[in-house]
Amino acid sequence: MRHIGAVQAVVTAAEFDREPTAAELDAIESEMPLITAELELLDAQITTLDRTPSPLDLRRIRRVRQRVLVARRELTNRGVAGSPEVA
């Protein structure tokens, strides 16, 4: 009986089977404030799914939305400030 298998490692290695590179980890680290703010917003929205939001709930959602916008602005400004093509 003849076994059939991949001759080259590239054929069997999938893109998702590898560990993140240092550059990818740095990118994730720089985006963590935005990721955290978006998770807080999701948590605030989930708490109001099964009931009518109270004024306190609405205030919490509004404040967290503001944090998300601030985090997005800071991330965008950092990206623009670091790019050499912006004069």
Secondary structure as GFF3:
##gff-version 3
##sequence-region A 1 87
A	DSSP	alpha_helix	9	12	.	.	.	ID=ss1
A	DSSP	three_ten_helix	15	17	.	.	.	ID=ss2
A	DSSP	alpha_helix	22	47	.	.	.	ID=ss3
A	DSSP	alpha_helix	55	82	.	.	.	ID=ss4
###
